Amino acid sequence: MKNRERLFSENGLSLEKVTLTDKNGEVIDTFFEVIGPSGTVIASFNSLEEATLKFNTLVDDARPKPKVKTSSFSGPGM
């Protein structure tokens, strides 16, 4: 059986802890998945540290970037 626990969610992305158990409820494996906005697994990791790093990187990339203001002013005498 596959059990999911959402650890973090931001900007449409989520980080989930996945625990696989056998028919007796004994834990077989535990890993972490970064899930995209459409529910697709983007990446899977054995360590929470690696998964969190990837999650944070993707969240930062998804944040709107401030627009750089440009000026048409050419300066004095131009």
C-alpha positions as CSV (number, residue, x, y, z in Angstrom):
1,M,0.0,0.0,0.0
2,K,1.2,3.5,-0.8
3,N,0.5,6.2,1.8
4,R,1.1,9.9,1.0
5,E,1.6,12.8,3.4
6,R,1.8,16.3,2.1
7,L,4.7,18.1,3.8
8,F,4.8,21.4,2.0
9,S,2.7,23.1,-0.7
10,E,3.5,26.4,-2.5
11,N,3.1,28.0,-6.0
12,G,1.2,24.9,-7.2
13,L,4.0,22.5,-6.2
14,S,4.0,20.1,-3.3
15,L,6.5,17.9,-1.4
16,E,5.1,14.6,-0.2
17,K,6.4,11.8,2.0
18,V,5.5,8.4,0.5
19,T,5.5,5.3,2.6
20,L,5.1,1.9,1.1
21,T,3.8,-0.8,3.4
22,D,3.1,-4.5,2.9
23,K,-0.2,-6.3,3.5
24,N,0.6,-6.5,7.2
25,G,1.2,-2.7,7.5
26,E,5.0,-3.1,7.8
27,V,7.0,-0.3,6.2
28,I,8.9,-1.5,3.1
29,D,10.2,1.9,1.9
30,T,9.9,5.6,2.5
31,F,10.8,8.3,0.0
32,F,9.9,11.9,-1.0
33,E,8.3,13.2,-4.2
34,V,8.1,16.7,-5.6
35,I,4.7,17.0,-7.3
36,G,3.9,19.5,-10.0
37,P,0.7,21.6,-10.4
38,S,-0.9,18.9,-12.6
39,G,-0.2,16.1,-10.1
40,T,2.7,14.7,-12.0
41,V,5.8,13.5,-10.1
42,I,8.6,15.9,-11.0
43,A,11.3,14.2,-8.9
44,S,11.7,11.4,-6.3
45,F,14.3,11.3,-3.6
46,N,15.4,9.0,-0.8
47,S,16.3,11.9,1.5
48,L,14.1,14.7,2.8
49,E,17.1,17.1,2.5
50,E,17.5,16.5,-1.2
51,A,13.8,16.7,-1.8
52,T,13.4,19.9,0.1
53,L,16.3,21.5,-1.9
54,K,14.7,20.6,-5.2
55,F,11.2,21.8,-4.0
56,N,12.6,25.1,-2.9
57,T,14.5,25.6,-6.1
58,L,11.4,24.9,-8.2
59,V,9.3,27.2,-5.9
60,D,11.8,30.0,-6.4
61,D,11.8,29.5,-10.2
62,A,8.0,29.6,-10.2
63,R,7.8,33.0,-8.4
64,P,7.1,36.0,-10.6
65,K,10.3,37.9,-11.2
66,P,10.2,41.7,-10.8
67,K,10.2,43.6,-14.0
68,V,13.3,45.7,-14.7
69,K,12.3,49.3,-15.4
70,T,13.9,50.8,-18.4
71,S,14.1,54.5,-19.2
72,S,14.2,56.2,-22.5
73,F,15.9,59.1,-20.9
74,S,19.3,59.6,-22.6
75,G,20.7,62.1,-20.2
76,P,21.6,65.8,-20.5
77,G,22.5,67.1,-23.8
78,M,21.4,64.1,-25.7
